[in-house]
Amino acid sequence: MAAVTESLQRRLQQKSLLLMGAIFLVVALLSVFFIETLTQAAKDKNLVLKHQVAEQAFNAYLARAEDEMKFIGQDLSSSDYIAGRELDLLFSHHEVLFFGGLDFFYIEWANGNSSMDPRARLFTKTDFKAVIGAGLLNRWASVKTDDGASLLMLKTKLLSAEKDSTGFLYGFISLNDNLTLANELLESAGVSAVRIYDVSHNRVLLEERKAGVNLSNNTLRASLPLVSPIQANLQLDVIEAHSISSAIFTNALPLILSVGVVLLVFYFLLARQMKILIFQPIETVVYKHQEELIPYIELQPIQRQNRQLMAEIQAKNKRFLLLSDSINSAVIFCNEVAEVELINSEARHVFPDSVKARTLFDFMPIASHRSIQDALKGNIGITFDLTMNDLGRIYQWQAYTFRNENDYRGLLLVGKNITRETSLTWQLEQLHPLSSLVEKKVDTDAILNELNYLSTLPDHIESSHLQGWMTLLLSVLDDISQQETDVSYLPLGDIFRQESDRVMAAMGMEATRAVVDCSVESGSKVVAIGKHFRGLVRTLLMMVMSNDMAERRLSIRFISDMELEIIAMNDMAFRPLFFWMIKMLSESLGGQKQTLQNNALQLNLMMEVNHSAEETLSLKPNQVIAWVANDYPYASNITEALQRFGLEVEVYASSDSFFTQSSVLTKFDAVLIGCDKDVQSQIDMTLALKLKHKRDHLPVIWLNSRFPLHIDDSVYTLQGCFFDYNLYQVLLKACEEDGISIAHYNEEEVCWVMVGGSRVTKAIWYNELDQCTIATQWLADLVDYDVVLSYQPNAIIVLLEPQPPAVILAAQAAFPNVRFYAVQKWLEMPDNVVVFDLVSPNSGEKIRFFAKDVMQHNTNSRSNE
């Protein structure tokens, strides 16, 4: 793992920036605290002034109440009223009583009687005789009643016109929920809450706050004595809500920004001075004082150690270069991405293009690339030979992996000139030729390479696949080891069909795994076949089917009367066992092997052709074939092959479409049923045809992309890979059977044409009409009506779904004898359509009644005409 590096300059800058940030944060907090302290002191002073304003408002309120008391006393002294009617007199001046400061009053007459303001009972239910005893003459007194009412009471003397005492007048101000007084105190002082507290008796007389004010948070409070005419030790508290507002930060922002700018400028100046005074001198002396001593004492030990290490490295490098040039081998060093780092004179002589190349792959032959890649991955024991034709030398290369100074995997290639040794080996082989049996011995390296490849296959490969592969491989090796003795004459296409069927069955491969191109003409040629040729065909099929290329094609054709050309697409450059087997088998057949571009392997073989034994059977022209594709993957290829044979092809997407959408043709010479995975659909369709036609043997051909598990002996099966000759031969056999009649309406006077409907609706109608022996044709819509009506001009057309009126009228005009019937009414329906309202769902009984009514109506219409 590479060591983590760090820049001292960047580290010092980061620490300095962190220090500047900490200083900035401390200064900002101190600024906010200082401004908050000043603001708090100013608010405290302001709150004392507000306390004085509230005190004045309270005293003004008491003075107003005293004026009201004087008014009541003067009114009683100067007015002539009947005894007991004094309250009527007073309340006649309601503008004074109701808008004054007093809440209510009480009169104690000298004769022992009393008059009580009826408003008193709004504030307390207590007996006033016990309350008035605490009154003070011309002084306000604080009174607490039994029922909890807090009152301020003022006692004045009542005098007659002659200045005689007639009694005492008591005025009361209620402090319980006195909104008028509380509001005057709050509004005059502009505070959030007020409270009047009786210190002597330890009780609260008045406490009120503004609506919507939350006093649970920080508040400012001024608690000072209340100077008033009340005979008590009172304290007035004024309270104001207090929070740190944005104004504090706004006031502190200029100072904070100023400090921030100063610190930022100081940081950049400091960083520049650090670079100029510390790091630039270090950089300068490191690069310029290579020979002379660095003038800085702190760096001199590092310089001495560096000089010592550089001297040792240069000495080792010179010794290594001398050693690499002194040996008689080519030496190449490269890094982990195959870039050349060192190449000695011998290697440059072998590869003159290496001067301009960047990597090994730019000048090393392609045959060595795989070995170089394996060595770069860490594989050991990599050895390969290269023949340099322009130099007339053979080099044996050995690859060694090592870890370089960056702990990455490097590569050393050592090439030894083995031209002399190889020449002597060839001479010895010529002196002691091997027997033919030894020459056919399997290449052990190729076998080991193949086994190594098989061991790297994914886990999902089935064991039966590998078992089949080994069985086929052993059969090919057995064919190579044996002498060619028995020779038979067979069509070339039959050989490829048999061998492809064998390979598919053994390996579980799909028939569509490989594309075999063998025309009918080439496949019909009868050639001499032996074990070696069968083994060659088997090997080619194994090679094509098992590769992972996008195109897996095997082409077979005769380029002359006796010369056979086989071209196989393959990606087996790393599986030499195939090439060894093909080489051994083709040499025994007298063939020539040539490797083409684009991963194509071409073989040219001289074959012994027996023209007299060639079959002359051929398909009749214009025969009709029904091709039911189902889920077969390459349905278009089958269609093209049938058309090449000169056959008329009717293509159906599925078995359902075959039964419900057959064309006007009444007979098929053969039915070709395709299948990939939906095997049951193939079996059901075959069984349906047998039951319908009451025949066990029908011209039915099964075309499966996989090896079928269930094979019906009564049908024809295309075995092996699909190609023209194979398909042609199975069609020849199938067309020998009697054809398949699709409909019975040729024997009937009238044919029914069903238009529209869903898949379920079609199945229900088809089954019921078939039981009524009514021949039917099915159309998705009326657009192509002339295809059917050209052959059936007297047809009955049943509209299961609404159709365009213009199309219906055009069909009626072209074929006047047809009759239109509908199972439901729709808008803009033409007059020539007869409606039978068939209520959904369409059961079998309803369909039978409908068919009976239509037949009766059609008969009557014909007779009327």
N, C-alpha and C positions, 0 to 999 in steps of 0.2 A: 504494500500500500504506500502510495506516494506521501511524503511528509508534507504537513500543512505549513505554508509559508505566510509571513506577515510582514507588512511594511511598518518600519519604525516611524517614518514620517507621518503616515496616515494614523498610526496609533497615537502619536503625540498630538496631532490635530484633533482627533476625537476626544482625547482627555481635556484639551484646552477648551473645546466647544462645550463639553459637559460642565467644566468649571464656570465658563461664562453663563451658561444656562442657569446654574445654581445661584450665581450672584444675581442674575436678573430676576429670578423667582423671589429671592429674599428681599431685594429692593422693592419689588412690586407689592409684596405682602406688607412691608413696613410702610409703604406709601399709603396703601388702603387703610391700615390701622391708624396712621397719623391723622388722616383726613376724617376718618370715622370718629376719632377722639375729639377733634375740634368741632365736628358737627354735633356730637353728643353734648359738649359743654354749651354750645350755643342754644341747643334745644332746652337744656336745663334752665338757662337764664330766661328763655322765652316762656317756659312753663311757670316760673315764679310770677312773671307779669300776668300770665293768664289766671293765676290764682288770685291776684289782686283784683282783676276784672270780675271774676266770679264772685269775690267777696263783696264788691261794690254792687253787683246785680242783686245779690241776696239782701243786702241792707236796703237797696232801693225798693225791693219787693216788700220788706217790712215797713218801710216808710209809707208806701202806698196803703198798706193795711192800716197804719195808724191814722192816716188822713181819713180813711173810711170810718174809723171809730169816732173821730171828731165830728164827722158829718152826722153820724147816727145820734151822738149826744146832743148836738145843736138842734137837730130836727125834733128830738124829744122835748127839749127845753122850750123851744119857740112855738111849737104847734099846740093847738087846742084840740084835744082828742078825748074821747070817752075812755074811761078806765077799762082796760081789757081789750081795747081796739088799737093798741099801739103797734102791733105787727102789721095791721092793715095800713096804718099810716106809713110805716117804714117801707113796706113792699110796694107802696104806690110809687116810690122813687126807685123803681127797679133798675134803672140804668146805672145807679151807683152801687147797689147791692150785688148785682149779677156780674158786674165787670170790674169790681174792686179786687183787693188782695185778700180780704177775709173770705174764709169758706163758710162760716156761720158765726152767730153771736148768741149770747145768753144774758138776760137782764135779771138782776136780783133787786127787787124793790124794797124800800125801807119798811113798808108795812108787812114784810114777810112773804109777800107773793113773788112769783118769778114768771118770766116770759122767755120761752125757748124758741129759737129759730128752728122751723121744721126741717131745715136742711141738715141739722145736726145728726139726725138719725141715719143719714146717708154715710156718716163717717164712723159713728160709734153708738153702741147701745147702753153705755154705762150711765150711772146716776151722776148728774152734774153737781149735785150738792157735795159729793166727795171729791170732785175734781177741782172745784173753784177754790177750795181751801188752800191750794198751793199757789194761788195767784198772787202776784206782786203788783202793787199800785204803780201804774205807768211804767212798768218793766215787763219785758217778755220773759216768760218762763217756759221751760220744757217739761211736758207732762206726758206720762205713759199710762194709759187706761188699762182697766182689767182685761178688756177684750183685745189688747195689743195695738191700739191706735196710738200713733205718735203725734202729739199736738204741740203747737206753740200758742201760748195763752197770754193775752194782754188785758190787764185790769185797769179800768178808768172810772172816775166818780161821775155820777149824773147829778146835775144841778138844775134847779128850777129857774124860772125867769127872775125870781127874787134871790137867787144865789143860795137857795137852800138845798141841802143834800136830799135827793129823792131815791138814791140807791146806787148800785154799781153795774157797769156794763163790761161784759167779758167778751173779747173777740178771739176767735180761734182760727188757726191755720193748720190744716192737716198735712202732715208730711208723708202719709201713706199714698202712694200713686198720685202724687201731686205733679201732674204732667206740666202744668203751667209754670210752676216754679222750676222744675227740672229743666224744661226746655229753655227757659230764660238763662239759667246758669250755663247750659251746654252751648247755646247759640252765642251768648255774649262772650264767653271765653274761648270758644272754638276748640273744645277738647272732646275726647271720646267718652269720658265718664266722669261723674262727680259723686262725692260721698261726704255727708255731714255726720260726724261721729261725736257722741257725747262722752268725753273722757271721764267725767266725774262718775257717771252711772254706768260706764262701759257698755254703751249700746249705740247702735246705728240709727240715726234719725231719718236720713234720706240717702238713697243710693239709686242712681239711674245712669244708663248708658245709651248711646245712640244705637238705633236699629241697624243690624247688619255688621256691627263692629265685633271682631274677634279679639278678645283680650287674653286668650290663652297663650299667645306668643309674647315676644318682647314688648314691654311697655315702659313709658316714662311716667313717673309719679311725683307730685309735689304735695307733701303733707305738712301744712302750716296751720297755726291757730287761726280760728275764725274770729275776727274783731267785729262784734255786733252788739246791739242793745239787749241781747238775750242774757238773762242771769244764769249762765252756765259756762263750764269750761268746754268749748266746742272746738272741733278740729275739722277743717275743710280739706278734702283730698281731691285734687284734679289729676286725671289719668289720661294719657294720650298713647295711642298705639304707635309702636316704633319698630321699624324693620330697616335692614340695610338696603337702600334703594339703589337704582342704577345711577342716580345722580352722583353717588360717592365714587363709583367707578369712572363716571364721566369726568368728574373733577380730578381724579387721579390719573386719567389716561394721558394727558400731556407729559406728566412727570415720568410715567412708566415708559412711554415711547421715547422720550429723550434719553432715559437710561439705557433702553434697548439699543438705540442707534449708537450711543457711545460705546457700549460693550461690543456690538457687532463690528464697528470700525476698529476697536482695539484688538478684536480677535483676528481680523484680516491682517492688520499690521503685525501682530505677534506671529501669525503663520508665515508671513513673508520674511520676517526677520529670522525665524527658525530655519527656513529654507536657505536664506542667504548666508547666515552665519554658521550653520551646522552641516546641513545635508549637501549643499553645493560644494563646499570644500572637500567633503568625504568623497563625493562622486568624482571630483576633479583629480584628487590624488590617486584614486583607485585606477583611473584610466590613463593618467599622464605620468605617474611615477612608477612605471613598471621596472625600470632599471635602478633609479635612485631611491633613496630612503624617503618614506613619507614624513613630512615635517610634524605630524601630530603624534604625540607620544602614545595615545590610546590605541592607534591603529598600527603601530609598528610591529607588535607581536603577530597580528593577523597577517601582515604583509610577509613577514619572514616565513611563517608556516605555509602560506600560499605559494611562495617561491620554491620552497622545498618540495611541495607536492607537485607543482608543475614540472619541475626538473625531473622528478621520478617518472611522471606520466610520459614526458617526451622521450626519456631514455627507453622506457618499455615499448613505446610506440615505434621507435626506430628499430629496436631489436625484433619486434613482431613483423614489421614490413620487410626487414632483411630476411627473416625466416620464411615468410610467405613467398618471396621471390626466389629463394634458393632451392625450394623443393620442386620436383618435376610433376606437380599436380596443379590443377586449376582450382583456385580458392575464391569463393564469393561469400561475403557477409551481407546480410540484409536485416532490416528491422521487422517489427510485427506486421507491417502492411506491405511487405515484400519490396520496400525501397532499398536500392543498393547503397550500402555504406562503405564497402571496401571490396576491391576486385584486383587480383594480382596480375602480373604481366601475362602469365600463361592463359588465364581466363579471358583477358582482353584479346589475346591472339585467337582464341577459339570463337569468341563472340565479339567481332569488331563493332557491331551495332550497339554494344552496351554503353558506349560513350554518350550517345544521344538518348538512351533509354532512361526511364525513371524507376521502373520496377522490373523484377525478374521476368514477369509475364510478357514484357514488351520485346524481349529478344530470345527467351528460351523457347524451344519447340513446343508445340501444343501437346505432344505426347507426354511431356514431363509436368504439365500443369497440375494434373490430379495428384501426383506424388508430392509436389511442392505444397499444395493446399493441405494435404494430410500432415505433412511435417509441421506446417505453421499451426495446425490444431493441436500439436503435441504428440503425435504418433511417433514411435521410435522404430528403428530398423528399416527406414525407408531407403531403398536402393533401386536405381533404374539405369538403363543403358541408353546412350544416344550415339547414333552414327552420324558423323559430320562428313557428308559426301564431298563437299568442296575441299576439305583438308585431307580426306582419305584416312580418317582416324575414327576409332571407336573409344568413347569415354564411358567409364562406369562411375556414376555419381552416387555419393552417400550424403544423406541429409542429417544434420545434427541440430537439435533445438537447444537453446540456452536462454538464460535470463539476462537481459542487458542492465545497464546502470539505472534505468527507469523502472526496473522490475517488470518489463514487458517481455514477451517471448520473441526472441530473435532466431535467425536461421543461418546455419553455416553449411554451405555446399562444397564438397571436396570431390573433384573429378579426376579420376586416375586414367591415364592412357593405357588401355588394354588391347590396343590394336595387334601387338605382337602375340600376346597370349591367345587372342581369338583366332588369329591366323593359324597358329600351331594346332589349336583345337580342331579347326576345320580340316587340317591336313590329316590329323589322326582319325577323324571320322571317315575320311575318304579311304584311308588304309584299312579300317575295320568297319565296313558297312554293317548297319544293323539289319536284322531280319525284318520281314514285313510285319511280323507279330509285334516286335518291339516298337516299330514305327507307329503302330496304332495304339500304343499305350497312352492312356489318358494324361493330359497335361495336369499335373498335380497342383500347380499354382492356380490354374483356371478353376479347378474343383474347389480349392480353398477359398478363392475369391468369391465363387458363387455361394458357398456355404456361409461365408461372412456376410454377404448381401442378404441372404435369407434370414440370418439372425437379427438383422436390423429392421425387419418388417414390423409394422405396427401391431399392437396387441390384439386388435379386433380381427386379424386374419384368422380364418377358421382352420382347424387342424386338418380337416378333409381336403382343403385347398393345397396345403403343403404336402399332404400324403399323395394326392393326385399328381402334384408337380414332380415329386421324387419318382413316382411310378413311370411317368412319361420320360423322365430323364434317364432312368435305367433302361427303358426300352430303346431309346435312341443309342445309348452306349452299346447295348447288345447288338443293334443293327450294324454299328460301326465295326465291331469286333468280328462279325461273321463275314464269310466270303459270299459274293453274289452268285447264287446257284439257280434258284427257281425264278423264272421270269414269266409273267403272265401279261396278257394284252387286255387292257381296260380303258374306257374313256377317261381322259384326263380329269374331267369334272367330277367323275365318281370318286377318284382318288382324293381330291380335295374335300368332297362331301364326307367321305368316310373318316378321314383323318381329323377334320374339324369337329365331327360328331364325337370322335374319341377324345379329343382334347377338351371339349366342353363337358363331357360326362365325367372325365377324371378330375378336372379343376373346378367344376361348378361355375364356369364362365357363361355369360349371356351370349346369345347368338349375335347380338348387335355390338358386342365388345370390339370386333374388328370388322372392317369393310373389305370384303373379298371381291375383286373385280375380275370375273372370269366369264367371258361372253359365251353364248351358246355354240358359236362356231369353234372357239378354242377348246371348250370343254367336251365337245363331241369327238375330237380326234382320239383315236385309239392308239395308245402308245405302249411300249414295252415297260412293264413296271416290275421292280424288284424291291428288296428290303431297304436298300440304300436310298432309293428315291422316296419310298414311304417315310423313312426316317428324316430325309431332308425336308419333305413337306410338313411333317410333324414338328420339326425344329422351327421352321419359319412361322408356323401358326402359333407355337408357344412364344416365340420372340415378339410377334406382333401383338398378341392378346395381352401379354403381361407387362408391356411398357406403359408409361404414364404420359405419353404424348397426347396432344389434342387430336392428332390425326393418326389413326392406327389402320393402315391400308396395306393390302397385299394384292398386287396386280399380276395377272398371268396372261400371257399372249404369245402367239407364234409370230415371230418377225420374218420367218421364212418357212419353207415347207417342212423343215426338220429342226430348226433352231428355236428353242423355247426361251423366252425372256421372263424372268421373275424379278419384280421390284418390291422390296419390303421396307416400309417405313419403320425405323427403330430408334431407340435412344440407349442402346446397349453398349455404349463406348466403355462403360465401367464394368461390364460383365463379359469377360473374354471367353468364357466357356461356350457361349453361342457361336462365336467366330471360329473357335477351334472345331466344334462339331460340324458347322457348315463347311469349313475348309476340308475336313476329312471326307465328308459325304460327297461334296461336289468334285473333289479330285478323283474319287473312285468312279464318278459318273463322267469324267472327262470334261468338266465344266470350268469356266473361268469366273472368278469373283472380282468384282470391281466396286469400290466404295465411292459413291457419288456425294454431292453436296446435299445439304438440307436433310441429313440423317436418313438417306436412302441407300439401301444395299441392293445392288443389281447382280443377278446371276444369269449367265447365258449357258444353256445346256443343249447339247445335240441329242435329240430324242429319235428313237426308232419308231416311225409311224406306220401303222397298218391301215392303209386307205381302204382296202377291201372289206374290212370288218366294221367300218363306220356305219352307224344306224342312219336310216333315211326318214324316220318318222318325224312328222312336223304337225303343228297345230293347224286346224282349218282356219282360213281367214274369216274375219267378222264374227267369230264366236264371242258370246257375251259372258263376261265374268263379273260376279258381284264381289266387291272388295269391302268387307266389313272391318274397319280399322280398330274399333274399340280403343284400348289404351296402348296399342303398338307404337313404339317411339318413332319409327321412321316410316310412317305410312306413305309419305310422298314418294319415297324411293320405290316402294312396291308398285304404286300407280305408274310411275315412269317406266318400270320394267315391263309391266303388262302392255303398255302402249307400244313399247319397242317390239313386242311380239306380234303386233298387228291385231290385237284383240280390242273389243269394245268393253270398256270398263265402267261399271256403275259403282260409285264410291258411297259408302254409308258410314256415318260417324260411330254408330253403335248398333247393337242388335235390335233395340227398340225402333230406331229409325228404319231398319231394314224391313220390319214387319208392318210399320205404319206409314212409311213414306216411299214405298217401292215405285219405280217408274212405270210407264205404260207397257214396258216389255213384259211379256207373259211367261218367259222362260229364260232361265240362266243355265248355261252349259256347265258352270262350276261356281261354287261359292267359296271364297277364300276368307277365313275368319282369323283375324289377328288377335294377339294377346300378349300382354306383358306380365301383369300381376293378377288381373281379374280373370282367373282361370274358370271360375264358376259361370261367368257370363258366356264363355265359349262353350262349356259343356251344356248349359241350358239351351242355347240357341240350336246346337246340334240335335238335342233331344226333341226340341219343338218341331224341327224340320222332319225328323223321323216320324213323329206322331201324326203330323199333319198330312204327310204323303204316304204314311203306312209302308215305309221301306226301311230296311236296315242298312243298306248300302246306298249311299248318296254321293254325288260328286262334291264332297265337302273336304276342304283342305285346311288343316290347322297350321298356322304360322306363329310359332312361339318364340319370344326373345329369350326365354329361359328354358332349360331342359324340363319338359312336362313330366310331372309326377304321375299323372293319369293319362294313359294313351288308349284311345278308343280304336280297336282294330277295324271297325267298320268305316273309318274315315282315313284320309290320307294326311300324313304328317311330313312336313318339310324338315328333314334331319340336318344337323350341322349348320354352318353359317349360311346366311342367305347370299346368293349370287345368281346371275342370270341363268346359267346352265342348271343349277339346282332347282330353281323355281320352274323352269321350262319342263324338266323331266317329270316333276310331280303333277304339273298341269296336263301333260300327255296322258298320265295314268288316270287322272280324275275325269278327263273329258271323254274317256271311253265309256263311262257310265251314262245312263239316261239323264237328261237334264232335269232341272227342278222348276216346276210350274209355280209361279208366285200367286196368281189370282185365278178365280174360276169364272170371271165375268164374261169370258169369250163364249161360254156356253149359255149365258143368260141373254135375255133381250135387252135389259137395262143395267147399266153400271152406276153405282152410287159414288159420288165424289164428296168426301167430307172435307170441309174447309175450316181451319183454325182449331182452337181447343188446346187445353193444357195437356201435359203428358199423362196425367191421371185420367182426364176426360177421354183422351184418345184410347187408352187401354180399356176403359169400360165399354165404350161404344164399339170398339173393334171386336171384343169378345162376344157381345150380344148380337151384333150383326152377323158375325161368323156363324153363330148358332142358328141364325135364321137363314143360312145359306145365301147371304147377300154379299156379292163381291164389292169391295170398296177400294177406292184410291184416296190418298190423303195429301192435302195441300196445306201449306202454312197460311197462304192467302190466295186471292184470285188473280194476282198479278200475272202469273204464268198459266192462265187457264187454257190457252191454245195448245199447250203441250199434251194435256189429257183429252180435251174435247175434240181435238183433231182426229183421234181414234175412236172416240165415244160421243158421237153427235147427239145421241138420245139419252144422255146421262141425266141422273137426278142429283142435283147439287144441294147438299145440306149445309147450311151456314151455322156453325156452332158459335161464331163470333161475328159482330158487325163488320161489314165490308164497305168500302167506298161505293156510293151509288153510281158514280160514273163507270167504274169497272164492271159492276153488275149489268148495267145497260149495254156496255160495249160487248160483253160476253153474250148477252141475249141477242144482240143484233148480228153477231158473227155466227151464232149457232141457235137458230130459232127454235129447234126442237127440245132444247134442254129445259128442265123445270127447276125453279129455285124454291127451296123451303128453308124456313128459319125456325129455330127453337125459342127465340125470344124476339120481342119487338124493340126497335130502336128508332130514333129520330131520323127523318129524311130517308126512310126505307122506300125503295121503288115499289110501284104497284104490281110489278110482275113477281114479287116474292110472296109466297103463301106462308102465313105465320101459324105455327102450332105452338101455343104457349106451354112449354114444357117446364114445369116448376122444378127448381133444384131442391135436393140433389137428384141427379139422373140415375135412378135405379134401373135394374134389368127389366122389371115389369113395365115401367114407363117407356123405355126404349122400344120394347116389343110392340106395345100399343101404337107408339109413334110410327114404327116401320109399317105396321098393318094399315094405319090411316093414310100414310103417304102412298103406299102401293095402290090402295083403293082410289084415292084422289087422282093419282097419275093415270089409272086405267080409265076413270070417267072422263078425264080431260082428253085422252087419246080418242075415246069413242065419240065424244062431241065433235072433235075435229073431223 
